[in-house]
Amino acid sequence: MPINDWPQAERPREKLLAKGPAALSDAELLAIFLRTGINGKTAVDLARDLLMDFGDLRLLIEADAPALCKTRGLGPAKYVQIQAAIELGKRYLETGLRHQDVLANPKTTRDYLLAQLRAYPHEVFACLFLNNRHHVISFDKMFNGTIDGASVYPREVVKRALGHNAAAIIFAHNHPSGVAEPSAADITLTRRLKTALELVDIRVLDHFVIGNNEAVSFAERGLL
């Protein structure tokens, strides 16, 4: 049965307007993006099939264009729509960080770093540069590595921090394995960076290790 023939309270768009987005299932939210189904399937049916094929919403959203476009009824336009929605979400989180003290809003900081880094199949080391009020100046992905690690150069971090006129900094890097436990190498690197930045009076506030659904804080672990 076409969605237009469903009871109004069960149609995804009408349901969102009446009850808010949190009331919708993953398939219903995805169906709003897809807009139309294919012969014999509504947009909701197609969305359910996609979630089953990819395993869950996150794996679907993080799929590359060839993988997504192999599905009947999808193409580059749908892939672009999904990528645009993801980027809007990241920018929304970043906008929130720019107008508040990141230390006063640790959940927002975690959510932002998770959104930025967890999907990479290789290790990425990034820096959140802050002013003296702990507002975000810039988020820079500085070093890329293999699945086993990244080469991080303290001199380049200091140079970039001075270029931003940063007063403080938060480091973050992902573990492609999905396990967000700091390694001995992570701890050693953090101490080297902290020592280098102290020479130019820039404070290291934290270092987050990003896993699948978790961001582990060095500060909370007493590792700084």
C-alpha positions in Angstrom: 0.0 0.0 0.0 1.5 3.4 -0.9 2.4 5.6 2.0 -0.2 8.2 0.9 -2.9 5.6 1.6 -1.7 4.9 5.1 -3.5 6.4 8.1 -2.2 9.9 8.5 -0.8 9.2 12.0 1.4 6.5 10.6 3.0 8.5 7.7 6.6 9.4 8.6 6.3 13.1 7.7 3.0 13.6 9.5 4.2 11.6 12.4 7.3 13.7 12.8 5.3 16.9 12.6 2.8 15.6 15.2 5.2 13.9 17.7 8.7 15.1 16.8 11.7 13.3 15.2 12.4 11.2 18.3 9.1 9.3 17.8 10.2 7.9 14.4 12.1 4.7 13.9 15.4 4.6 12.0 13.5 3.3 9.0 10.9 6.0 9.1 13.6 8.8 9.4 15.5 7.3 6.5 12.3 7.0 4.4 11.9 10.8 4.7 15.3 11.2 3.0 14.6 8.6 0.4 11.2 10.3 -0.4 10.1 7.6 -2.8 10.2 3.8 -2.9 10.5 1.5 -5.9 7.9 -0.8 -7.6 6.3 -2.9 -5.0 8.0 -1.2 -2.0 7.3 2.0 -0.2 10.1 4.3 1.0 9.7 2.8 4.4 10.0 -0.8 3.0 13.1 0.3 1.1 14.6 1.9 4.2 14.0 -1.3 6.2 15.7 -3.4 3.5 18.7 -1.1 3.5 19.1 -1.2 7.3 19.0 -5.0 7.2 21.5 -5.2 4.3 24.0 -2.9 5.9 23.4 -4.1 9.5 22.5 -0.8 11.2 22.0 2.9 10.6 25.6 3.8 11.3 27.1 1.3 8.8 24.5 2.5 6.2 25.4 6.1 6.7 29.1 5.5 6.6 28.9 3.4 3.4 30.8 4.7 0.4 29.1 5.7 -2.8 29.7 2.4 -4.7 28.3 0.3 -1.9 25.2 2.4 -1.4 24.5 2.9 -5.1 24.5 -0.9 -5.7 21.1 -1.0 -4.1 18.1 -0.8 -6.5 16.4 2.5 -6.2 19.4 4.4 -4.9 21.9 6.4 -6.8 24.4 9.3 -6.5 21.7 11.8 -5.7 20.6 9.8 -2.6 24.2 9.3 -1.5 24.8 13.1 -1.8 21.7 13.8 0.3 22.9 11.5 3.1 26.4 12.9 3.1 25.0 16.5 3.2 22.8 15.5 6.2 25.8 14.0 8.0 27.9 17.2 7.4 25.1 19.4 8.6 25.0 17.4 11.8 28.7 17.8 12.3 28.5 21.6 11.7 25.6 21.9 14.1 27.7 20.3 16.8 30.7 22.5 16.0 28.5 25.7 16.1 27.5 24.7 19.6 31.1 24.3 20.7 32.1 27.7 19.3 29.7 29.5 21.6 30.4 27.8 24.9 33.2 26.6 27.2 34.1 23.1 26.1 35.0 22.1 29.6 31.5 23.1 30.8 29.9 20.9 28.1 31.9 17.7 28.0 29.1 15.7 26.3 28.9 18.1 23.4 32.6 17.9 23.0 32.5 14.1 23.0 29.6 14.0 20.5 31.4 16.3 18.2 34.7 14.3 18.3 32.9 11.0 17.8 31.0 12.4 14.8 34.2 13.7 13.3 36.6 10.8 13.8 35.0 7.4 14.4 34.2 6.5 10.8 37.8 6.6 9.5 39.3 3.2 8.6 42.8 4.6 9.4 44.1 6.5 12.3 43.5 10.3 12.3 45.1 12.7 14.8 43.2 16.0 15.3 43.5 19.1 17.5 40.7 21.2 18.9 42.3 24.7 19.3 40.8 26.9 22.0 41.0 30.5 23.1 41.5 31.6 26.7 37.7 31.2 27.4 37.9 27.6 26.1 35.8 28.4 23.0 36.7 26.6 19.8 39.0 28.5 17.4 39.5 25.6 15.0 39.3 21.9 14.6 42.1 20.6 12.5 42.7 17.0 11.3 46.5 17.2 11.2 47.9 13.7 10.7 46.7 10.6 8.9 48.2 7.1 9.4 47.6 3.5 8.6 45.3 1.3 10.6 48.2 0.8 13.1 49.0 4.4 13.9 49.8 7.9 12.8 53.1 9.8 12.8 52.5 12.9 14.9 55.1 15.7 14.9 55.1 18.0 18.0 56.8 20.8 16.1 53.9 20.9 13.6 51.3 20.9 16.4 53.1 23.8 18.1 53.4 25.7 14.8 49.7 25.3 14.1 48.7 26.3 17.7 50.7 29.5 17.5 49.2 30.2 14.1 45.8 30.0 15.6 46.9 32.1 18.6 45.5 29.3 20.8 45.6 29.4 24.6 44.7 25.8 25.1 44.3 22.6 23.1 42.4 19.3 23.2 43.8 16.3 21.2 41.8 13.5 19.7 42.5 10.5 17.6 40.6 7.4 16.6 41.3 3.8 17.0 40.1 2.0 13.8 39.7 -1.2 15.9 36.8 0.5 17.6 38.4 0.0 21.1 38.8 3.4 22.8 41.5 2.3 25.3 44.6 4.5 25.4 47.8 2.7 24.5 51.2 3.1 26.0 52.2 4.9 22.8 49.2 7.3 23.1 50.3 8.2 26.7 53.9 8.8 25.7 52.9 10.9 22.7 50.6 13.0 24.8 53.3 13.7 27.3 55.7 14.7 24.5 53.2 17.1 23.1 52.3 18.6 26.4 56.0 19.3 27.2 56.5 20.9 23.8 53.4 23.1 24.2 54.3 24.2 27.7 57.4 25.9 26.3 55.1 28.3 24.5 52.6 28.6 27.3 49.8 26.6 25.7 47.8 24.3 28.0 46.8 20.8 27.1 43.3 20.2 28.5 42.6 16.7 27.4 43.2 13.9 24.8 40.3 11.8 23.7 40.6 8.4 22.2 37.7 7.7 19.8 36.2 4.2 19.4 33.0 3.0 17.8 30.6 4.5 20.3 32.9 5.8 23.0 35.4 8.6 23.6 37.8 8.0 26.5 39.2 11.1 28.2 42.8 11.2 29.4 41.9 13.9 31.9 39.2 11.7 33.4 41.6 8.8 33.6 44.3 10.9 35.3 46.7 10.4 32.4 47.7 14.0 31.7 
